[in-house]
Amino acid sequence: MTGQDQFDAWAAGDPYEAYVGRWSRAVAREFLCSLRVPNGREWLDVGCGTGALAQTIVECAAPAAVVGVDRSEGFITSARGRVSDPRARFHVGEAQALPVATAAFDAVVSGLVLNFVPEPARMIAEMTRATRAGGTVAVYVWDYAGAMEMMRRFWDAAKALDPAATALDEGVRFPMCAPVPLATLLEDAGLVEVFTFAIDIPTVFRDFDDYWSPFLGGQGPAPGYAVSLSEERRDELRERIREHLPVAEDGSIWLTARAWAARGTKVAA
């Protein structure tokens, strides 16, 4: 692994849920509402993680079936435990070589995954391959460089204390997580009617510990960086973040999380 991707650990379900899984579910609802896929369709969730998006599809989109694929056996185990609806099935597999038939799904979606695969264009091509003519391909990613505030505040503090952290900051590493690059990826895959949009949700932490503790779970770049520090440096980072967070009188912390989403339609061959 390189110095950057050594912290891109995604394997354990519970730490992931505490870190971003709980917020991903709120984004997923807004995302699905915007797609307006008719009821009774077949869905594929690429990089399904712990099942946040798949569960939301079951609850909000009235699917005939939803298949989730993720490379992490730990995440697949977690998804199977969290999503009990018989219409949902989960399999271990690669986003860049999906273990599904061509033109097998009406809607192929992915949440918070695209920027972590080595070849995003290849993943979009695979998603398009798996989609039936007239079907929907759609993705969403965090706005790392802007209004994904829980991460932005972490990295701003980390970089102030350690300039080397700049190379690990997702806002720096993933310039594709913005409207124009996302639209270009979908258009280059041959999709039409492509458009992008922002999804903003509130992320309310009951206190500072509710904000900070998930960064100690080691799942993802920021938590991976946090747990790599010595105890003294980690304490220094914690206190610098605490100093700059907007804390309400009751101790709660109100931030915003923005995701950028993009969708397109597959045309007949």
C-alpha positions in Angstrom: 0.0 0.0 0.0 1.0 3.6 -0.6 1.2 6.2 2.1 -2.2 7.4 1.1 -4.2 4.2 0.7 -2.8 2.4 3.7 -5.5 4.1 5.7 -8.4 3.2 3.3 -9.5 0.3 5.5 -13.1 -0.8 5.0 -13.8 -4.1 6.6 -15.5 -3.9 10.0 -19.2 -3.1 10.0 -19.8 -1.7 13.5 -17.0 0.9 13.4 -18.1 2.0 9.9 -21.7 2.4 11.1 -20.6 4.7 13.9 -18.4 6.7 11.6 -20.4 7.3 8.4 -23.0 4.5 8.0 -25.5 6.3 10.2 -25.3 9.4 8.0 -25.2 7.5 4.7 -28.7 6.2 5.5 -30.1 9.7 5.6 -28.4 10.6 2.3 -29.6 7.4 0.7 -33.3 8.3 1.3 -32.8 11.7 -0.5 -30.8 10.0 -3.2 -33.5 7.4 -4.0 -36.3 9.9 -4.0 -34.5 11.9 -6.6 -34.1 8.8 -8.9 -37.9 8.1 -9.2 -37.4 4.6 -10.3 -40.8 2.9 -10.6 -41.9 0.2 -8.1 -41.3 -3.5 -8.8 -37.9 -3.0 -10.4 -34.6 -5.0 -9.9 -31.8 -3.1 -8.2 -28.0 -3.6 -7.9 -26.1 -1.9 -5.1 -22.4 -1.7 -6.0 -20.0 -1.5 -3.0 -23.0 -2.1 -0.7 -20.9 -1.9 2.5 -23.0 -2.6 5.6 -26.3 -2.4 3.6 -27.3 1.2 4.3 -28.4 1.9 0.7 -29.8 -1.6 0.1 -31.9 -1.3 3.2 -33.2 2.0 2.1 -34.1 0.6 -1.4 -36.2 -2.1 0.4 -37.9 0.5 2.6 -38.5 3.3 0.1 -38.4 1.9 -3.5 -40.7 -1.2 -3.4 -38.2 -3.3 -5.4 -38.8 -6.7 -6.9 -35.3 -7.5 -5.7 -32.1 -5.8 -4.6 -28.6 -7.4 -4.9 -25.7 -6.0 -3.0 -22.1 -6.6 -3.9 -19.0 -5.6 -1.9 -15.4 -6.8 -1.8 -15.3 -7.0 2.0 -16.5 -10.2 3.5 -16.9 -8.4 6.8 -19.2 -5.8 5.3 -21.2 -8.5 3.5 -21.7 -10.4 6.8 -22.8 -7.2 8.4 -25.2 -6.4 5.6 -26.8 -9.8 5.8 -27.3 -9.3 9.5 -28.8 -5.9 9.2 -31.1 -6.4 6.1 -33.5 -9.3 6.7 -35.9 -8.6 3.9 -36.1 -11.7 1.6 -35.9 -9.5 -1.5 -32.3 -8.5 -0.6 -29.3 -10.7 -1.3 -25.6 -9.9 -0.7 -22.5 -11.3 -2.4 -18.8 -10.7 -2.2 -17.5 -9.3 -5.5 -15.4 -6.5 -7.1 -17.0 -3.3 -8.2 -14.7 -3.2 -11.3 -15.6 -6.8 -12.3 -19.2 -7.2 -11.1 -20.3 -10.9 -10.7 -23.6 -10.3 -12.4 -25.1 -10.8 -15.9 -25.2 -8.1 -18.5 -28.4 -6.0 -18.6 -29.8 -7.8 -15.6 -31.0 -4.8 -13.5 -33.3 -1.8 -14.0 -31.3 0.4 -11.6 -27.7 0.1 -10.7 -26.5 2.4 -7.9 -23.6 3.0 -5.6 -23.0 5.1 -2.5 -19.7 6.5 -1.1 -17.6 4.0 -3.0 -16.6 5.4 -6.4 -13.6 7.4 -5.3 -12.0 4.5 -3.4 -11.8 2.1 -6.4 -8.5 2.1 -8.4 -10.3 2.8 -11.8 -13.6 4.7 -11.3 -14.3 4.7 -15.0 -14.1 1.0 -15.1 -16.6 0.7 -12.2 -19.0 3.0 -14.0 -18.6 0.9 -17.2 -19.4 -2.2 -15.2 -22.4 -0.6 -13.7 -23.6 0.4 -17.1 -23.0 -3.1 -18.5 -25.2 -4.5 -15.7 -28.1 -2.1 -16.5 -31.0 -2.8 -18.9 -31.7 -0.3 -21.8 -33.7 2.6 -20.4 -32.4 1.8 -16.9 -30.8 4.1 -14.4 -27.2 4.3 -13.3 -26.5 6.6 -10.3 -23.8 7.3 -7.7 -23.2 9.5 -4.8 -19.9 10.5 -3.0 -19.1 12.9 -0.1 -18.2 16.5 -0.8 -14.8 15.9 0.9 -13.4 19.3 -0.1 -16.4 21.3 1.0 -19.5 20.7 3.1 -18.9 17.2 4.5 -18.1 19.1 7.7 -17.3 16.3 10.1 -14.4 15.2 7.9 -13.5 18.7 6.8 -13.0 19.9 10.3 -10.9 16.8 11.2 -8.5 17.3 8.2 -8.3 21.1 8.7 -7.1 20.5 12.3 -4.8 17.6 11.3 -3.1 19.6 8.6 -2.6 22.5 10.9 -0.7 20.2 13.3 1.0 18.0 10.7 1.5 19.3 7.1 2.1 15.7 6.0 -1.6 15.0 6.6 -2.4 17.1 3.5 -1.6 14.1 1.3 -4.1 12.0 3.2 -6.9 14.5 3.1 -9.8 13.1 1.0 -10.6 16.6 -0.2 -7.1 16.7 -1.8 -7.0 13.1 -2.9 -10.4 12.9 -4.6 -11.0 15.9 -6.9 -13.4 13.7 -8.8 -15.9 14.1 -5.9 -17.5 17.2 -7.6 -20.3 17.7 -10.1 -18.3 18.2 -13.3 -15.9 15.1 -12.9 -18.9 12.9 -11.9 -20.9 14.0 -14.9 -18.0 13.4 -17.2 -17.5 9.8 -15.9 -21.1 8.9 -16.6 -21.1 10.6 -20.0 -17.9 8.8 -21.0 -19.6 5.5 -20.2 -22.3 6.3 -22.8 -25.0 7.3 -20.5 -27.5 10.0 -21.5 -29.7 12.5 -19.6 -26.9 12.9 -17.1 -27.3 15.4 -14.3 -25.7 16.1 -10.9 -27.2 17.4 -7.7 -26.2 18.0 -4.1 -27.7 16.2 -1.1 -27.4 18.0 2.3 -28.3 16.4 5.6 -27.8 17.5 9.2 -25.3 15.5 11.2 -26.1 16.1 14.9 -23.8 14.8 17.5 -25.1 14.6 21.1 -21.7 15.7 22.5 -18.0 15.8 21.6 -17.5 12.2 22.4 -20.2 11.2 19.9 -18.2 13.2 17.3 -14.7 12.0 18.2 -15.2 8.3 19.2 -15.9 7.1 15.6 -12.5 8.4 14.5 -11.0 5.8 16.8 -12.5 2.9 15.0 -9.9 2.8 12.2 -12.4 2.5 9.3 -11.6 4.9 6.6 -8.8 7.4 5.9 -9.5 9.9 8.7 -9.9 7.2 11.4 -7.0 5.3 10.0 -4.8 8.4 10.4 -6.1 9.1 13.9 -5.3 5.7 15.2 -1.8 5.8 13.6 -0.8 8.7 15.8 0.9 8.4 19.1 -1.4 9.0 22.1 0.2 12.4 22.7 -0.3 13.6 19.1 -3.8 12.1 19.0 -4.8 14.0 22.1 -3.4 17.2 20.6 -5.5 16.6 17.5 -8.6 15.9 19.5 -8.3 19.1 21.5 -7.6 21.2 18.5 -10.8 19.9 16.8 -12.8 20.4 20.0 -11.7 24.1 20.2 -13.1 24.8 16.7 -16.4 22.9 16.8 -19.7 24.8 17.2 -21.0 23.4 20.5 -24.5 24.3 21.6 -25.5 25.0 25.2 -26.6 21.5 25.7 -23.3 20.1 24.4 -24.6 19.0 21.1 -22.8 19.7 17.9 -24.7 20.5 14.7 -22.9 20.1 11.4 -23.8 19.5 7.8 -22.9 16.6 5.5 -23.1 17.2 1.7 -23.0 14.5 -0.9 -22.7 15.0 -4.6 -24.8 12.7 -6.7 -25.0 11.9 -10.4 -27.4 9.9 -12.5 -27.7 8.9 -16.1 -29.8 6.6 -18.4 -28.6 3.7 -20.4 -29.6 3.8 -24.1 -30.2 0.7 -26.2 -27.2 -0.7 -27.9 
